[in-house]
Amino acid sequence: MKPAQRFVPWFAALFGIGLTLGLFYPGYMSWDSAFQWWQARHGMYDSVQPPLMSMIWRLCDQVWSGPGGMFVLQITLIWTALAAFANALDRPTWQKCLLILLLGFWPPLFGLSLHIWKDLWTMQAFAWVVAFLVMDLRTPARKFRVLAVFALCLACAFRHNAITGALPFLFWIAHREYHPVAIGHSRIWPWAITVFLAMLVFTFSKLPNLDSRVRENDSVWSVVTLWDASAVSLSENKLLIPDELKDPSLNLQDLQRHFSDYTNTTIYESGKLKHGFDVPYSPEQKKALAALAWSLPFEHGHAYFRHRLRLAELLYGWDQQGLPDGQVLMPEIVHYGDNPPVLSSPSPYRQRVIGLLQSWIDTPVFAAWIYLGIALLLAGGIFLWNTSATGRLAITVAVSSLAYALPLALVSGSAEFRYLAWPLLACLMSLALMFSAWRAPANR
């Protein structure tokens, strides 16, 4: 490839960046985003939201006041990750440019990228991981694997649950790093190194929480457990929430009035459920929460798993009509606290694009189960017609998609589509890698 051709895909990414910013600057902010901007402005952080993102936002805010700077940085990192990934593939230049534009403007991913969300920062960090690992295939070098581990640390720092999606990559890196050495030809070494790397990534991802300005919260999952308990209580027509975690006046009618099967946030509108976000739990409350969490699947399994199955239906798109469109895309700028007003110039082109995206929400394009089904086929190697390293990396990316997405059915507190940003992109990147493996079976 001529040196000049290596730069052409980057112009495709630059086009994507320019068009996105030109139409949608300064981006959209949900309540979560607005709250993180408030934290950034005041230098006060909470471990419930990833402190790293608010810290980065604080730095951006000092240079580029408002959400605009953060939005520019987010969009730039996403598109450059796609360019780095495509450029590392052994494909013609025109195919690389087409892949960048296809991934960047794929409706679900493009729609999500217009919001300043931690899920998008996790997604772009994972995308950089794949880009570095493809570079490592083209030109094997430890620096690419080190960069991939660093990117995994960032991915896990932006989302509490990202470690499950990181594990397949850590196993891949362990094999790439130690297989050539063939230490005693023992199969236990890759597993041992994977465990070590997982502990390393998890530890480094928690470093921002050590900042003295971070308010540590050790009851993060209380909002999910209380929501699960509310669903089970309504199903069994019996209030199961212990006294330590509720107001004495709480009754089933209160739960019924505020309960939603697609999100846990509405259940707290009554103010009668005591979660651990605002006021730290006492030892008695922590004990009661642990006992409640244990009892739900084991003593009330039928109602509990029916509730969780309903969440999976909504999250994975089996019942797209049952999920409000506002849980998929949230094209608005939410105000929080004393955040300054954010001005966004009206644009007919922006409204047309948003209208088009919203018209596709209930179509197969936004049905996550289709992407996960493809990832499952790819993870099983059904499309692998050779044993190239590129093909095996495609399988690894597909496994990451599944490992990230499937646990959400049991641990997620809502069916917000943004939670699946990385699994969707991972499926498409895995397809691109598998296609490259078909066309170039002589990979290392």
Secondary structure, DSSP 8 states (H G I E B T S, - for coil): --GGGGGHHHHHHHHHHHHHHHHHTT-BB-HHHHHHHHHHHHT-EETTS-HHHHHHHHHHHHHSTTHHHHHHHHHHHHHHHHHHHHHHSSS-HHHHHHHHHHHHT-HHHHHHHTB--HHHHHHHHHHHHHHHHHHHHHS--HHHHHHHHHHHHHHHHH-TTTHHHHHHHHHHHHHHHHTTTTGGG-THHHHHHHHHHHHHHHHHHTGGGGSTTEE--S-TTHHHHHHHHHHHHHHHTS--S-GGGB-TT--HHHHHHH--SSBSGGGGTTS-B--TTTS---HHHHHHHHHHHHHHHHHSHHHHHHHHHHHHHHHTTTTGGGS-GGGT---SB---TT---------HHHHHHHHHHHHTTTSGGG-HHHHHHHHHHHHTTTT--S--HHHHHHHHHHHHHHHHHTTHHHH-SB--GGGGHHHHHHHHHHHHHHHHHHH-TT--
